[in-house]
């Protein structure tokens, strides 16, 4: 199954907003926010986020506790909509890229927006 980077970003934003860190919410409750997305496709992305170390889940992936520090770093690099749109433009020619490349593109775009390019 191919990853949907927009869905990954949106899931991280939603989890950040709803998660309490110690009391889990369920994947099923998050799933209700995405009625147009196939359940297997949705769960594949939850599994990806968990196995990539971006979110903390229960063993069966049903319980979602919070975003991990690694997940927060990833989300912070793509949080801004302008940065995200710039990254997506650069990604268009490719069918997929590793997440570290995506983060590097986002950090570069953010550095340009902040006028820090070449100073960080």
BELRATA-V833614 format. One record per run of one state. SS is the DSSP state (H for helix, E for strand, - for the rest). FROM is the first residue (numbers start at 0). LEN is the number of residues. Records with the same first field share a line. If there is no record, write none. Layout:
SS->FROM-LEN / FROM-LEN
This chain:
-->0-4 / 18-6 / 31-7 / 51-3 / 57-5 / 67-1 / 78-2 / 91-7 / 114-6
H->4-14 / 26-5 / 38-13 / 68-10 / 80-11 / 98-16
E->24-2 / 54-3 / 62-5
